[in-house]
Amino acid sequence: MQLQEMYDYIAALLADAAIRPDDEDETAFELRKLALIARARVVLDIIEAQTVHELRSTVPQTSYGDIGLAQGISKQASRIRHTKLDQVLKVHQLDGRRHSMSKAVVPPRHRRTAAPTRRARREGTTS
């Protein structure tokens, strides 16, 4: 699949997903599309991190130069990106203990309101 075809395909999917038949407001449509793009970026980062992690875990180990070539970036940029993607993968653990998309789906406002409860629990267990 060519890059332009992929771009058009993803843009069409996002536009179809963002359309609500009862809502004709252009601003609301663009905001829904933006929210979908942000979530899709997180999902793609997780998939990329898993793939790079699998490539680096194989024997013989795939070099950062080869991975960077596939990503279209330099060896050093690939190594830096892998470190950042590894952090993304840790945040969105896929081990069954926590849903992989919990940070992407739950609005930050709800996470902030839950923070005092978490702090109280931690203080209660350490005392």
C-alpha positions in Angstrom: 0.0 0.0 0.0 1.4 3.4 -1.0 1.7 6.2 1.6 -0.9 8.3 -0.1 -3.4 5.4 -0.3 -2.8 4.7 3.4 -3.3 8.4 4.3 -6.6 8.5 2.3 -7.8 5.2 3.9 -7.1 6.4 7.5 -8.6 9.8 6.8 -11.8 8.2 5.4 -12.0 5.8 8.4 -11.7 8.7 10.9 -14.2 10.8 9.0 -16.7 7.9 8.9 -16.2 7.2 12.6 -16.6 10.9 13.6 -19.9 11.5 11.7 -23.1 11.5 13.7 -26.3 11.6 11.7 -28.0 13.9 14.2 -25.2 16.4 14.4 -24.4 18.8 11.5 -22.0 21.1 13.4 -18.6 21.2 11.7 -16.8 22.1 14.9 -18.2 19.2 16.8 -17.3 16.9 13.9 -13.7 18.2 13.8 -13.3 17.8 17.6 -14.6 14.2 17.5 -12.2 13.5 14.6 -9.3 15.0 16.6 -10.2 12.8 19.6 -10.1 9.7 17.4 -6.8 10.7 15.9 -5.3 11.1 19.4 -6.5 7.7 20.4 -5.3 6.1 17.2 -1.9 7.6 17.7 -1.7 5.9 21.2 -2.7 2.6 19.7 -0.2 2.9 16.8 2.6 3.7 19.3 1.7 0.6 21.4 1.7 -1.6 18.3 5.1 -0.1 17.2 6.6 -0.5 20.6 5.5 -4.2 20.7 7.0 -4.8 17.3 10.3 -3.1 18.1 10.5 -4.9 21.4 9.9 -8.3 19.7 12.6 -7.5 17.1 15.1 -6.5 19.8 14.3 -9.7 21.8 14.9 -12.1 18.9 18.2 -14.0 18.5 20.0 -12.8 16.5 19.0 -9.3 17.7 17.8 -6.9 15.1 20.0 -3.8 15.0 18.7 -0.3 15.6 20.1 0.6 12.1 17.8 -2.0 10.5 14.8 -0.9 12.6 15.6 2.8 11.9 15.7 2.0 8.2 12.3 0.4 8.3 11.0 3.4 10.3 12.6 5.9 7.9 14.8 7.4 10.6 18.5 7.3 11.7 20.0 4.6 13.9 20.3 7.1 16.8 16.8 8.4 16.4 15.5 4.8 16.3 17.3 4.0 19.6 15.8 7.2 21.2 12.3 6.4 19.8 12.6 2.8 21.1 13.3 4.1 24.6 10.3 6.4 24.5 8.1 3.7 23.0 9.2 1.3 25.7 7.9 3.8 28.3 4.6 4.0 26.4 4.4 0.2 26.5 5.0 0.2 30.3 2.3 2.8 30.8 -0.2 0.8 28.7 0.7 -2.7 30.0 -0.9 -5.5 28.1 -0.5 -8.2 30.8 -4.2 -8.5 31.8 -3.7 -6.6 35.1 -4.7 -3.3 33.5 -6.6 -2.5 30.3 -4.2 -1.4 27.6 -6.2 1.7 26.7 -7.2 2.9 30.2 -5.1 6.1 30.0 -6.4 6.8 26.5 -10.1 6.2 27.3 -10.5 7.7 30.8 -10.5 11.5 30.6 -7.7 13.1 32.7 -10.3 14.9 34.8 -11.5 11.6 36.3 -7.9 10.5 37.0 -7.2 13.8 38.8 -10.3 13.4 41.0 -9.3 9.9 41.9 -5.8 11.0 43.0 -6.8 12.1 46.5 -8.3 8.6 47.1 -5.2 6.9 45.9 -3.0 9.1 48.1 -5.2 8.4 51.1 -4.9 4.6 50.5 -1.2 4.8 50.2 -0.9 6.8 53.4 -3.2 4.4 55.2 -1.1 1.3 54.1 2.3 2.9 55.0 1.2 3.9 58.6 
